[in-house]
Amino acid sequence: MKIGIGLPNQVRDVDPTLIPRWAARAEEAGFSTLGTVGRYAYPGVSDTVALAAAAGATQRIGLLSHVLLAPSWPAQLLAKEAAGIDGVSGGRLTLGIAAGMRPDDFVVPGLGTAGRGRRFDADIEHYKEVWDGRPVGGGPNPAVPASTRRVPLLFGAQSEAAMARAAREGEGYIAGSVPASMVVDAFAGFRAAWSGAGREGEPRMVALAYYALGDAEAGRAAVHDYYSFGGEDFAGLVSGNLSGDADAIRTTVAAFSEIGADELVLVPGVADLDQVSRLADVVL
């Protein structure tokens, strides 16, 4: 199982200058992937900005949004943003996307939460059109350079319809930031959807877990704050699952490896650059 690390882009009031330095240190340490947590209505740094900064600060490490709330964006604009990040990085981006649910994240007029599932299906087709270089805006020009590829997609999904979309359109699945014991059924459900869609080979299965070394309580408080939109039970579940020391992190890694995750991205609860090297000492 590969081990990735999240960028601290959605730690409340993060210093944005930390992001490229974090990315460079993570690549030097040997992590497989840099990830971003996505939400508009929170005082952090946008997925696309964080990923672009990371792309410019690194040369080899993978880039992943886990997950970006795709239907809150105009489809063609997001497709161009993603193509640019992928191009700048030399083809290292995987776009992890989901439908989203929080009304305060849907701020573009006409792109609210109502009908977002149907809109999501149409958006994916628009992404392909942009990435394939078709003319946009009624004129003769494409939106992206001729070298652009279709950016690989991973999906966060829970409902049967969302699982079916993910299996049909994506290369794999991203689980929520909950314990491995709660992820195992989601992994099984996605694999069943993948087989039902007639897909060959094995999907990419990505898991997420929070950590904070040396200041676990601060990390839990930050994660609880971020997920407080879901109520006390949900925020407590996610923040309570944060690994706060080396033994807890090793236990988390073993649990996700056991249920068949291809990659585990450990997401920081604390925006301190030392968290990168301290985590590397434990898991790499």
C-alpha positions in Angstrom: 0.0 0.0 0.0 1.3 3.4 -0.9 1.4 6.2 1.6 0.5 9.8 0.6 0.2 12.9 2.7 -2.4 15.7 2.6 -1.6 19.4 2.2 -2.9 21.5 5.1 -5.0 23.6 2.7 -8.2 23.3 4.8 -6.7 23.8 8.3 -8.5 26.9 9.6 -6.6 30.1 8.7 -3.6 28.2 7.3 -0.7 30.4 6.1 -0.8 29.9 2.3 3.0 30.3 2.0 3.3 27.0 3.8 1.7 25.0 1.0 4.6 24.9 -1.6 7.2 24.3 1.2 5.1 21.4 2.5 4.8 20.0 -1.0 8.6 20.1 -1.6 9.3 18.5 1.7 6.8 15.7 1.1 8.3 14.9 -2.2 11.8 14.9 -0.7 10.6 12.5 2.1 9.2 10.0 -0.5 5.4 10.2 -0.1 3.5 8.9 -3.0 0.9 11.6 -3.3 0.0 15.1 -2.2 -3.7 15.5 -1.5 -6.2 18.4 -0.9 -9.4 18.5 1.1 -12.1 20.6 -0.7 -14.6 23.1 0.6 -15.5 26.6 -0.4 -17.2 27.9 2.8 -14.2 27.6 5.1 -11.1 29.8 5.6 -8.6 27.8 3.7 -7.0 27.6 0.3 -8.8 26.3 -2.7 -8.0 22.8 -4.0 -7.0 24.1 -7.4 -4.7 26.8 -6.0 -3.1 24.4 -3.5 -2.5 21.8 -6.2 -1.1 24.3 -8.7 1.3 25.6 -6.0 2.3 22.0 -5.2 2.8 21.2 -8.9 5.2 24.1 -9.2 7.2 23.2 -6.1 7.6 19.5 -7.1 8.7 17.2 -10.0 7.6 13.7 -9.2 5.0 13.3 -6.5 1.4 12.6 -7.4 -1.3 15.2 -7.0 -4.9 14.4 -5.8 -8.0 16.3 -4.8 -9.8 14.2 -2.2 -12.4 15.4 -2.9 -13.3 18.5 -4.9 -17.0 19.3 -5.0 -17.3 19.3 -8.7 -21.0 20.4 -9.3 -20.3 23.6 -7.4 -18.1 24.7 -10.3 -19.0 25.7 -13.9 -17.9 22.5 -15.7 -15.8 24.0 -18.4 -14.0 26.3 -16.0 -13.1 23.4 -13.7 -12.0 21.3 -16.7 -9.6 24.0 -17.8 -8.2 24.5 -14.3 -7.6 20.8 -13.9 -6.0 20.5 -17.4 -3.7 23.4 -16.5 -2.6 21.8 -13.2 -2.1 18.5 -14.9 -0.1 20.1 -17.7 2.1 22.2 -15.4 2.8 19.1 -13.3 3.8 16.9 -16.3 0.7 14.7 -16.0 0.7 14.0 -12.2 -2.9 15.1 -11.4 -5.7 12.8 -10.5 -9.0 14.7 -10.0 -10.9 13.3 -7.1 -14.5 14.6 -7.2 -17.9 14.2 -5.6 -21.3 15.7 -5.7 -21.1 17.6 -2.4 -24.0 18.3 0.0 -23.4 21.6 1.9 -25.5 24.5 0.5 -23.0 27.1 1.6 -20.4 25.6 -0.8 -22.6 26.2 -3.8 -22.2 29.9 -4.4 -22.3 30.2 -8.2 -25.7 31.5 -9.4 -27.7 28.7 -10.9 -25.4 26.0 -9.5 -27.1 25.1 -6.3 -27.5 21.7 -4.6 -30.8 21.0 -6.4 -30.3 18.7 -9.3 -26.6 18.4 -8.7 -26.6 14.7 -9.5 -28.0 15.1 -13.0 -25.7 18.1 -13.4 -22.7 16.1 -12.4 -23.4 13.5 -15.1 -23.5 16.3 -17.7 -20.5 18.0 -16.2 -18.3 14.9 -16.8 -19.2 15.0 -20.4 -18.2 18.6 -20.6 -14.9 17.8 -19.0 -14.2 15.3 -21.7 -15.1 17.8 -24.4 -12.7 20.4 -23.1 -9.9 17.9 -22.5 -10.4 16.5 -26.0 -9.8 19.9 -27.5 -13.3 20.7 -28.8 -14.1 24.4 -29.5 -15.7 26.2 -26.6 -17.9 29.2 -26.1 -19.4 29.1 -29.6 -16.1 30.1 -31.2 -13.4 28.2 -33.1 -10.9 27.8 -30.3 -10.4 25.0 -27.7 -9.8 25.9 -24.1 -6.7 23.9 -23.6 -3.3 23.1 -25.4 -3.2 20.3 -27.9 -1.1 18.2 -25.5 -3.9 18.0 -22.9 -5.0 14.5 -21.8 -8.2 13.4 -20.1 -7.3 13.9 -16.5 -7.9 10.6 -14.5 -11.0 10.7 -12.2 -11.6 9.2 -8.8 -14.9 9.6 -7.0 -16.2 9.9 -3.5 -19.6 8.2 -3.4 -22.1 6.7 -1.0 -25.5 6.2 -2.8 -26.1 3.5 -5.3 -26.4 6.1 -8.1 -23.2 7.7 -7.1 -21.4 4.4 -7.0 -22.7 3.6 -10.4 -21.4 6.9 -11.8 -18.0 6.4 -10.2 -17.7 2.9 -11.6 -18.8 4.0 -15.1 -16.6 7.2 -15.3 -13.7 6.8 -12.9 -10.6 4.9 -12.3 -11.4 4.2 -8.7 -12.9 5.3 -5.4 -12.0 7.6 -2.5 -13.4 6.6 0.9 -14.5 9.1 3.6 -12.2 10.0 6.5 -13.7 7.3 8.8 -12.2 4.2 10.4 -11.3 1.2 8.2 -14.0 -0.8 9.8 -16.5 1.6 8.3 -14.7 1.8 4.9 -14.6 -1.9 4.2 -18.3 -2.1 3.1 -17.9 1.0 0.9 -14.9 -0.6 -0.8 -16.9 -3.8 -1.4 -19.8 -1.8 -2.7 -17.6 0.0 -5.2 -15.9 -3.1 -6.4 -19.4 -4.6 -7.0 -20.4 -1.5 -8.9 -17.2 -1.7 -10.9 -17.8 -5.3 -11.9 -21.5 -4.5 -12.6 -20.4 -1.8 -15.0 -18.3 -4.3 -17.0 -15.0 -2.7 -16.1 -11.9 -4.7 -16.5 -8.9 -4.8 -14.2 -8.8 -3.5 -10.7 -10.0 0.0 -9.6 -7.7 2.3 -7.6 -8.9 2.3 -4.0 -7.9 5.3 -1.9 -8.4 5.8 1.9 -8.0 8.9 4.0 -7.2 9.3 7.7 -6.3 12.3 9.8 -3.1 12.6 12.0 -1.3 15.0 14.2 2.0 14.2 15.8 3.0 16.0 19.0 -0.2 18.0 19.4 -3.1 15.5 19.0 -5.6 17.6 20.9 -5.1 20.6 18.6 -5.4 18.4 15.6 -8.6 16.8 16.9 -10.0 20.3 17.6 -9.2 21.5 14.1 -10.7 18.4 12.4 -13.8 18.7 14.7 -14.2 22.3 13.7 -13.9 21.5 10.0 -16.6 18.7 10.1 -18.9 20.5 12.6 -21.3 21.1 9.7 -22.3 17.5 10.0 -23.3 17.7 13.6 -21.6 16.6 16.8 -21.8 12.8 16.1 -20.2 13.1 12.7 -17.6 15.6 13.8 -16.8 13.5 16.8 -16.4 10.4 14.7 -13.9 11.9 12.3 -11.9 13.9 14.8 -11.9 11.0 17.2 -10.4 8.8 14.5 -7.3 11.1 14.2 -4.1 9.2 14.9 -2.1 11.2 17.5 1.1 9.2 18.0 3.3 6.8 16.1 1.7 3.7 17.4 -1.8 4.9 16.4 -0.6 5.8 12.9 1.0 2.4 12.4 -2.3 0.8 13.6 -4.3 2.9 11.1 -1.9 2.0 8.3 -2.2 -1.7 9.1 -6.0 -1.5 9.2 -6.3 0.1 5.8 -3.8 -2.2 4.3 -5.8 -5.2 5.6 -9.0 -4.1 3.9 -7.3 -3.7 0.5 -6.6 0.0 0.1 -4.1 0.7 -2.7 -3.1 4.0 -1.1 -3.7 5.7 2.2 -3.4 9.5 2.3 -2.7 10.8 5.8 -4.2 14.2 6.2 -2.8 16.7 8.7 -4.8 18.2 11.4 -2.1 20.7 12.3 -0.5 23.1 9.8 3.1 22.7 11.0 5.9 21.9 8.5 7.5 19.5 11.0 4.5 17.2 10.6 5.8 16.1 7.2 9.2 14.8 8.4 7.7 13.4 11.6 5.2 11.4 9.7 7.8 10.2 7.2 9.8 8.9 10.2 6.9 6.8 11.2 5.5 5.4 7.9 8.3 5.5 5.3 
